Structure formats: structure tokens, C-alpha cells
Amino acid sequence: AWCLEKLAEISIVRGRGSRNQPNEFVRAAILFGAAAALRAPSASVIDLVDKPEHERRLQEIKAELDESVFEKAWRTGEYMTLELAVEYALDG
């Protein structure tokens, strides 16, 4: 999950000031959704020291996307298998 979250952060950075900005933020939301889904079964949590930055990243994505777009992207990530999430993450 941590690796997917870091790849999502890369998409955020790539999206800042880019003409391809919405696609990068959608990609980040998908990856964060996939990471959250991976954490859920094992009750894995984000380290307390990382939590504020994680929340800032999510807020940045939400500020760039319509709420419905964010929710759809998040759900897309949640429903990905681990294999599909990794493939998607590496395809960017």
C-alpha cells in the first residue's frame, strides 16, 4: 500500500502545472483508493508521522477534481486487484 501511495504522490507532482493535470490527479485518486483497499483487510494504518502529509495530499487531489470524479476514481482503485493496481501504477 505504501508503494502505491508514493506513486500516487508522484502523479500529484506531475499534475501540478501540467496540461495533463486532471488525468494525473485522477490517477493519484485511483492509486490512493487502491492503497486504502489493500490496507483495509489487515487493518493496516498510515504511520502517525505520515498521516498529516497523507491528508494534505488527499485534500490537494480533492481541490483539483470535482467530488464525483474523485469518488469515482477512488472507487475504481478500491475495486482493483493487487495485480491490476501494480500494473496500473507502473503503466504511468
C-alpha positions, 0 to 999 in steps of 0.5 A: 500500500505504501508503494502505491501511495508514493506513486500516487504522490508522484502523479500529484507532482506531475499534475501540478502545472501540467496540461495533463493535470486532471488525468494525473490527479485522477490517477493519484485518486485511483492509486490512493483508493487502491492503497486504502483497499489493500490496507483495509483487510489487515487493518493496516494504518498510515504511520502517525508521522505520515498521516498529516502529509497523507491528508494534505495530499488527499485534500490537494487531489480533492481541490483539483477534481470535482467530488464525483470524479474523485469518488469515482476514481477512488472507487475504481482503485478500491475495486482493483486487484493487487495485480491490476493496481501494480500494473496500473501504477507502473503503466504511468 
